[in-house]
């Protein structure tokens, strides 16, 4: 029996199992993907995003599973079949006609390119003829997809074949020799570099991983690998010098307590809060770690940062709890900050004002950012206290601005 048995509906075709070593039935894969693109009316429903992916995604997921099980040669026909089917479809259909109303298809193609790349990086036994055949196909598809913001991922897959493991600049880097400027620029934030790092990590080639991540500027991955190798002190020293954003600090600080070093996590987290970028999640982590470590001053500072970065009804009460008798002072400063900094989607701001019963503050928020669903919430809250504003709002008439009202 073939590994993909036709049971009458493409969505019910069996996917390859990790333990199944029989050849993948690429014809069945293409029929299944094709059925998602052409055989359903769902993509005519503009309320449904990327309906065709309901068939293609589980097939691609099966390829990922095989790659992670070190069966890249067996997995390779899967992304080839998916890519071929979509490229053929794009020759006769517009991008929107195959369901990409929310950008899901662009994301899927990026992941498809990464499957290609990681499968090829994982393989040691491609023959010269196979390399030539696969490279020719990828070269064509790379060009075909150039208009869809996904070509870089297929370019990375093509690079995996073109360079291979014996690429001299790569060999030098893996040995710890500093790369020249040109190769250093090629590696930075490159999907091919990410695939190489993933493969090195899976295969336990940790020193080579560290050499490549350092050369490529993959600072977060480098620091986390040091933590996993039990080199926490080195990881902290590296992080304090090399991490460039709060997101990286969050990842490293989150990994350190798992290896029994919450004090070091606080050092990295505190450093991350001094960097530019999104700080909400990191501030929450630092707050919680500081509480556990008996650092109330640091915990309060981080709690305030968390509310300013990403206000909600989980982080806001934490400031009150930590501030104690000083809560009125902190409360007024936070509310003033929220009044002066209304983002495009101010759900958290509105939650805080309504939680505090500050209807005027809530009105000012929706005056600044009049999102319909949020305006409706304020209308419900303001019926008794501000009936004139509610009437004008419901009638769609010009409203008095409450922006400067406290």
C-alpha positions as CSV (number, residue, x, y, z in Angstrom):
1,X,0.0,0.0,0.0
2,X,1.3,3.5,-0.9
3,X,2.1,5.8,2.1
4,X,-0.6,8.3,0.8
5,X,-3.8,6.3,0.4
6,X,-6.6,8.0,-1.6
7,X,-9.7,7.7,0.6
8,X,-12.0,9.8,-1.6
9,X,-11.1,13.3,-0.1
10,X,-7.8,14.9,-0.4
11,X,-8.0,16.2,3.2
12,X,-8.0,12.6,4.4
13,X,-4.9,11.4,2.6
14,X,-2.6,9.9,5.1
15,X,0.6,11.9,5.9
16,X,4.0,10.1,6.0
17,X,4.9,8.8,9.4
18,X,8.3,9.3,10.9
19,X,8.8,5.5,11.1
20,X,7.7,5.0,7.5
21,X,10.8,4.6,5.2
22,X,8.8,4.1,2.0
23,X,9.1,6.8,-0.7
24,X,6.8,9.8,-0.4
25,X,4.0,9.8,-2.9
26,X,4.5,13.2,-4.5
27,X,1.6,12.8,-6.9
28,X,-0.7,12.4,-3.9
29,X,0.8,15.4,-2.2
30,X,0.3,17.5,-5.3
31,X,-3.3,16.4,-5.6
32,X,-3.9,17.3,-2.0
33,X,-2.3,20.8,-2.3
34,X,-4.2,21.3,-5.6
35,X,-7.5,20.5,-4.0
36,X,-6.9,23.3,-1.5
37,X,-6.1,25.8,-4.2
38,X,-8.7,24.9,-6.8
39,X,-11.1,22.4,-5.3
40,X,-12.8,24.5,-2.6
41,X,-15.1,27.5,-2.7
42,X,-13.7,28.8,0.6
43,X,-11.3,31.1,-1.0
44,X,-14.2,33.1,-2.4
45,X,-15.3,33.8,1.1
46,X,-13.5,37.1,1.9
47,X,-14.0,36.4,5.6
48,X,-11.7,33.4,5.4
49,X,-8.0,33.9,5.3
50,X,-5.8,31.5,3.3
51,X,-8.3,28.6,3.2
52,X,-6.0,26.7,0.8
53,X,-3.4,26.3,3.5
54,X,-5.7,23.9,5.3
55,X,-4.5,21.2,3.0
56,X,-0.9,22.4,2.4
57,X,0.1,23.2,6.0
58,X,-0.1,19.7,7.5
59,X,1.8,18.3,4.5
60,X,4.6,20.9,5.2
61,X,4.5,20.1,8.9
62,X,5.2,16.4,8.1
63,X,8.3,17.5,6.2
64,X,9.5,19.5,9.2
65,X,9.0,16.4,11.4
66,X,11.1,14.3,9.1
67,X,13.9,16.9,9.0
68,X,13.9,17.0,12.8
69,X,14.2,13.2,12.8
70,X,17.3,13.5,10.6
71,X,15.4,12.2,7.5
72,X,16.0,15.1,5.2
73,X,16.5,13.1,2.1
74,X,13.1,11.4,2.6
75,X,11.6,14.8,3.3
76,X,12.9,16.7,0.3
77,X,10.3,15.5,-2.2
78,X,7.6,17.1,0.0
79,X,8.6,20.8,-0.3
80,X,9.4,20.1,-4.0
81,X,5.9,18.9,-4.7
82,X,4.3,21.8,-2.7
83,X,6.4,24.4,-4.4
84,X,5.8,23.0,-7.9
85,X,2.0,23.0,-7.4
86,X,1.9,26.6,-6.1
87,X,4.1,28.0,-8.8
88,X,1.9,26.3,-11.4
89,X,-1.2,27.8,-9.8
90,X,0.4,31.3,-9.8
91,X,0.8,31.1,-13.5
92,X,-3.0,31.1,-14.0
93,X,-4.3,32.7,-10.8
94,X,-3.8,36.0,-9.1
95,X,-2.2,35.9,-5.6
96,X,-5.5,37.0,-4.1
97,X,-7.4,34.3,-5.9
98,X,-5.7,31.6,-3.8
99,X,-6.7,33.0,-0.5
100,X,-4.0,35.4,0.7
101,X,-6.4,38.0,2.1
102,X,-4.4,38.3,5.4
103,X,-0.8,37.6,4.3
104,X,-0.9,34.0,5.4
105,X,0.4,32.7,2.1
106,X,3.4,34.9,2.2
107,X,4.2,33.5,5.7
108,X,3.6,30.0,4.4
109,X,6.0,30.5,1.5
110,X,8.6,31.8,3.9
111,X,8.3,28.7,5.9
112,X,8.3,26.5,2.8
113,X,11.6,28.2,1.8
114,X,13.0,27.4,5.3
115,X,12.0,23.8,5.0
116,X,13.9,23.6,1.7
117,X,16.9,25.3,3.2
118,X,17.1,23.3,6.4
119,X,16.6,20.0,4.5
120,X,19.4,20.8,2.1
121,X,21.8,22.0,4.9
122,X,21.1,18.7,6.8
123,X,22.0,16.5,3.8
124,X,25.5,15.1,3.3
125,X,24.8,12.7,0.4
126,X,23.4,14.7,-2.5
127,X,25.0,13.5,-5.7
128,X,26.4,16.1,-8.2
129,X,23.5,15.3,-10.6
130,X,21.0,15.8,-7.7
131,X,22.6,19.1,-6.8
132,X,22.4,20.2,-10.4
133,X,18.8,19.2,-10.8
134,X,17.6,20.6,-7.5
135,X,19.6,23.8,-8.0
136,X,18.1,24.4,-11.4
137,X,14.6,24.1,-10.0
138,X,15.2,26.4,-7.1
139,X,16.8,28.9,-9.4
140,X,13.6,29.0,-11.5
141,X,11.3,29.2,-8.5
142,X,13.5,31.8,-6.8
143,X,12.9,34.0,-9.8
144,X,9.2,33.1,-10.1
145,X,8.6,34.2,-6.4
146,X,10.6,37.4,-6.6
147,X,7.4,39.5,-6.7
148,X,5.9,37.9,-3.6
149,X,8.4,39.0,-0.8
150,X,9.5,35.4,-0.3
151,X,12.4,35.1,-2.7
152,X,15.1,35.5,0.0
153,X,14.1,32.2,1.5
154,X,14.4,30.3,-1.8
155,X,17.6,32.2,-2.4
156,X,18.9,30.7,0.9
157,X,17.9,27.2,-0.3
158,X,19.8,27.8,-3.5
159,X,22.8,29.0,-1.5
160,X,22.7,25.8,0.5
161,X,23.3,23.9,-2.7
162,X,25.7,26.3,-4.3
163,X,27.9,26.7,-1.2
164,X,27.5,23.3,0.5
165,X,29.4,22.4,3.6
166,X,32.8,22.8,2.0
167,X,32.4,26.5,1.2
168,X,35.9,27.8,2.3
169,X,34.7,30.9,4.1
170,X,32.2,28.8,6.1
171,X,34.8,26.2,6.9
172,X,37.0,28.9,8.4
173,X,34.2,30.4,10.5
174,X,33.3,27.0,11.9
175,X,36.9,26.6,13.0
176,X,36.8,30.0,14.8
177,X,38.6,32.0,12.2
178,X,37.1,35.5,11.8
179,X,35.3,35.9,8.4
180,X,36.1,38.6,5.9
181,X,33.7,41.5,5.7
182,X,31.9,40.3,2.7
183,X,31.0,36.9,4.2
184,X,30.2,38.5,7.5
185,X,27.6,40.7,5.8
186,X,26.2,37.6,3.9
187,X,25.6,35.8,7.2
188,X,23.9,38.5,9.1
189,X,20.1,37.7,9.6
190,X,20.3,35.3,6.6
191,X,17.9,32.4,6.5
192,X,20.7,30.1,5.4
193,X,22.7,31.0,8.5
194,X,19.7,30.3,10.7
195,X,19.3,26.8,9.1
196,X,23.0,26.1,9.6
197,X,22.7,27.1,13.3
198,X,19.7,24.8,13.7
199,X,21.4,21.8,12.2
200,X,24.6,22.4,14.3
201,X,22.5,22.6,17.5
202,X,20.6,19.4,16.7
203,X,23.8,17.5,16.0
204,X,25.5,18.7,19.2
205,X,28.2,20.6,17.4
206,X,28.2,23.3,20.0
207,X,31.6,24.9,19.5
208,X,30.9,25.3,15.8
209,X,27.5,26.7,16.7
210,X,29.2,29.3,18.9
211,X,31.8,30.2,16.3
212,X,29.1,30.7,13.6
213,X,26.7,32.6,15.8
214,X,29.5,34.9,16.9
215,X,30.6,35.6,13.4
216,X,27.1,36.1,12.1
217,X,26.0,38.5,14.9
218,X,23.4,36.0,16.2
219,X,24.0,37.3,19.7
220,X,20.8,36.0,21.4
221,X,21.4,32.5,20.1
222,X,25.0,32.7,21.1
223,X,24.2,33.7,24.7
224,X,21.5,31.1,25.1
225,X,23.9,28.4,23.9
226,X,26.4,29.4,26.5
227,X,23.7,29.1,29.1
228,X,22.7,25.6,27.9
229,X,26.3,24.6,28.0
230,X,26.6,25.5,31.7
231,X,28.6,28.6,31.0
232,X,26.3,31.1,32.7
233,X,28.9,33.5,33.8
234,X,30.3,33.8,30.3
235,X,26.7,34.2,29.0
236,X,26.0,37.1,31.3
237,X,29.3,38.9,30.5
238,X,28.6,38.4,26.8
239,X,25.0,39.6,27.1
240,X,25.9,42.8,29.0
241,X,28.2,43.8,26.2
242,X,26.6,42.4,23.0
243,X,22.8,42.3,23.4
244,X,21.2,45.1,21.5
245,X,17.5,45.0,22.4
246,X,15.1,44.0,25.2
247,X,13.8,41.0,23.1
248,X,17.2,39.4,23.2
249,X,17.6,40.1,26.9
250,X,14.2,38.5,27.5
251,X,15.3,35.3,25.8
252,X,18.6,35.1,27.7
253,X,17.1,36.1,31.1
254,X,14.3,33.6,30.6
255,X,16.8,30.8,30.0
256,X,19.1,31.5,33.0
257,X,16.7,30.6,35.8
258,X,16.1,27.2,34.1
259,X,19.8,26.6,34.9
260,X,19.6,27.8,38.5
261,X,20.9,31.3,38.1
262,X,18.0,33.8,38.8
263,X,20.5,36.5,40.1
264,X,22.3,36.5,36.7
265,X,18.9,36.6,35.0
266,X,18.2,39.8,36.9
267,X,21.4,41.4,35.7
268,X,20.7,40.6,32.1
269,X,17.0,41.7,32.5
270,X,18.0,45.0,34.1
271,X,20.5,45.7,31.3
272,X,17.8,44.9,28.7
273,X,15.4,47.4,30.2
274,X,18.1,50.1,29.5
275,X,18.0,49.3,25.8
276,X,15.7,50.6,23.1
277,X,12.8,48.4,22.0
278,X,9.6,46.7,23.3
279,X,10.1,46.2,27.0
280,X,6.7,45.0,28.3
281,X,7.4,41.2,28.6
282,X,10.9,41.7,29.9
283,X,9.7,44.2,32.5
284,X,7.2,41.6,33.7
285,X,9.9,39.0,34.0
286,X,12.3,41.3,35.8
287,X,9.5,42.3,38.2
288,X,8.7,38.7,39.1
289,X,12.3,37.7,39.5
290,X,13.0,40.7,41.6
291,X,10.1,39.8,43.9
292,X,11.5,36.3,44.3
293,X,15.0,37.6,45.0
294,X,13.8,40.1,47.6
295,X,14.5,43.2,45.6
296,X,11.4,45.3,46.1
297,X,12.9,48.5,44.7
298,X,13.9,46.8,41.4
299,X,10.5,45.1,41.3
300,X,8.6,48.3,41.6
301,X,10.7,50.0,39.0
302,X,10.2,47.1,36.6
303,X,6.4,47.1,37.3
304,X,6.2,50.7,36.4
305,X,8.1,50.0,33.2
306,X,5.8,47.2,32.3
307,X,2.7,49.4,32.6
308,X,4.2,52.1,30.5
309,X,5.4,49.7,27.9
310,X,2.2,47.6,27.6
311,X,-0.6,48.6,30.0
312,X,-3.2,46.0,30.9
313,X,-5.2,44.9,34.0
314,X,-2.6,42.3,34.8
315,X,0.4,44.6,35.1
316,X,-1.3,47.8,36.4
317,X,-2.4,46.3,39.8
318,X,1.1,45.0,40.4
319,X,2.4,48.6,40.8
320,X,-0.3,49.3,43.4
321,X,0.7,46.1,45.3
322,X,4.4,46.9,45.3
323,X,4.1,50.7,45.9
324,X,2.2,50.3,49.1
325,X,1.7,53.7,50.8
326,X,3.3,55.4,47.8
327,X,0.6,54.2,45.4
328,X,-1.2,57.6,45.0
329,X,2.1,59.1,43.7
330,X,2.7,56.2,41.3
331,X,-0.9,56.1,40.2
332,X,-1.0,59.7,39.2
333,X,2.3,59.4,37.3
334,X,1.1,56.3,35.4
335,X,-2.2,57.9,34.5
336,X,-0.6,61.0,33.3
337,X,1.8,59.0,31.1
338,X,-1.2,57.0,29.6
339,X,-3.1,60.3,28.9
340,X,-0.1,61.7,27.1
341,X,0.8,58.5,25.1
342,X,-2.2,57.1,23.4
343,X,-1.3,54.5,20.7
344,X,-3.2,53.5,17.6
345,X,-4.8,50.5,19.4
346,X,-5.1,51.7,23.1
347,X,-7.0,48.7,24.5
348,X,-4.8,48.6,27.6
349,X,-5.1,52.3,28.2
350,X,-8.9,52.1,28.0
351,X,-8.9,49.1,30.4
352,X,-7.0,51.0,33.0
353,X,-9.1,54.2,32.8
354,X,-12.4,52.2,33.0
355,X,-11.0,50.1,35.8
356,X,-10.3,53.3,37.7
357,X,-13.7,54.7,36.9
358,X,-12.1,57.6,35.0
359,X,-14.7,58.0,32.3
360,X,-13.3,61.4,31.1
361,X,-9.9,59.7,30.6
362,X,-11.6,56.9,28.7
363,X,-13.4,59.5,26.5
364,X,-10.1,61.3,25.8
365,X,-8.6,58.0,24.7
366,X,-11.2,57.2,22.1
367,X,-11.2,60.9,21.0
368,X,-7.6,60.3,20.2
369,X,-8.0,56.8,18.7
370,X,-11.7,56.3,17.7
371,X,-11.8,52.6,17.1
372,X,-15.4,51.6,16.9
373,X,-15.4,48.7,19.3
374,X,-13.6,50.8,21.9
375,X,-16.0,53.8,21.4
376,X,-18.9,51.4,22.1
377,X,-17.3,50.4,25.4
378,X,-16.9,54.0,26.5
379,X,-20.5,54.8,25.4
380,X,-21.8,52.1,27.7
381,X,-19.7,53.4,30.6
382,X,-20.5,57.1,30.0
383,X,-24.3,56.9,29.7
384,X,-25.0,58.3,33.2
385,X,-22.1,60.6,33.7
386,X,-21.7,62.1,30.2
387,X,-25.1,61.7,28.4
388,X,-24.5,64.6,26.0
389,X,-21.3,63.1,24.7
390,X,-23.0,59.7,24.4
391,X,-25.9,61.2,22.4
392,X,-23.6,63.1,20.1
393,X,-21.4,60.1,19.6
394,X,-24.3,57.8,18.8
395,X,-25.7,60.4,16.3
396,X,-22.3,60.7,14.7
397,X,-22.2,64.4,15.4
398,X,-19.0,66.4,16.1
399,X,-18.0,65.8,19.7
400,X,-16.4,68.0,22.3
401,X,-12.8,67.0,22.8
402,X,-11.9,65.7,26.2
403,X,-8.3,65.4,25.5
404,X,-7.2,68.1,27.9
405,X,-9.7,67.2,30.6
406,X,-8.3,65.5,33.7
